[in-house]
Amino acid sequence: MNILTVVVGERQVTIPAAAIPDPEVRHEWEHFRGFGWEDRRIACRLGIDWTTVRKWASQFARTGSAPKHRPRATRRRELVAQMRAAGIDHTTIAERLGVTRRTVYDDCFRLGITERRTS
């Protein structure tokens, strides 16, 4: 099991990677940890604000459990799936949801709607 170490306040908190609420993000996090990446770099790469990671660590330290879900990301992915099913392109979806095209593209990939580009 990979361990996630973050600094909360004055102390360092070590939590299991299982404390990351989104299973897909947790899997990607563990993948990057396998290459020796630091947690802050992983958070940046996955588009997760460092303060969010610190909140997860703080909550885990207080309660011994992780947040159950990432509601905004889950709801956004549902909307992306509905809009793609309606034939709306990535750029239009991004404009309507106020996110980047890359975020929409990543959501579509996670949902199995599109494949990763190789170039």
N, C-alpha and C positions, 0 to 999 in steps of 0.2 A: 504494500500500500504506500503510495506517495504521501509525503508530508508537506504541508503548506506552512511556511513560517512567515509571519508578518509582524510588524511592530505596531502595537496598540498602546497609545499613550507613551509611558516610559518603559514598558516591558515588551518583550518579544513573546508572541503567542504562537504556538505550534498546533495546528489542527490537521486532521486527516483530510486528504483531498476530497473525501466523500462528503465533506461539509459544504462543498460548492453545490448550490441548489440545482442547476441545470445539468442533466446527465451528459448532454452533448458537449457543453463547455468543460465539464469535469474530465471527459475523455480527452479532449484536446489539450487541456491543462496538463494532464498526466503524460501525454505524448511529448509536449515541449519540455517538461521536466526531465524526461528521458534523455534529452539532448543537452542537459545541464543548464538550461536557461534559468535566469533568476525570475522570481515571482512577479516583480514589477514589470519586467520586460514581457512576460507572458500576458499579464493583464492588459498591457498596452496593445499587444498583437491581437488579442481577442476582443478588443473594443470594450473592455470593462474598466471603469474608472477605479483608480487605486483606492479611493475612499470607500467604494462599495466593497472591495475585497477586505478592507480593514473592518467594515461593519459586519461582514460575515464572520470574520475571526473573533470580533468582540462578542457577537451573539453566541458563537459556539463556546467561547470561554465562560460566558455567564450561564448559559442554559444547558450546554452539553449537546445541543442539537443545531442543525443548520436550518435556514429558511426553507420552507417547503417548495417554493417555486419562484420563478421570476415573472410576475404577472404581466409586466409591460411587454417583455419579449414574446411571451406566449400569445398574448392578444394580438400583437403586431404580426406574428407569423400566421395567425388565423386570418387576419385581414389580407395579408399578402396572398395567401392561398386562394381566398375568395376572388380577389381581383385578377389574379393570373388565370383562374378558371373562367372568368368573364372575358378574357382576352386582352386585358390591359397590360401594356408593356412596362418594363422595369422602371424606366425614367418617369413615367406618369405616376406609377405607384409611389416612387420615392418623393415626388413633389406633393402628392396628396397626404402622405404620412409624415412629411417633414424629416425624412432620413436620407442618407446618401444612397445612390444607386448600388454601391457595393454592399450595403446592409441588406437591401432588397435581394440582391443576387445571392448573398450568403444565406439568407432565409430560404430562398427557393432551393438552394442546394441542400440545406438541412431537411427540407420537406420532401426532397426527392423529385422536385419539379424540373430542375435543370442540372446539367453536369458541369464540373469544373473545367475551366478553360486551361489549355496546356501552354498557351503563349501569353 
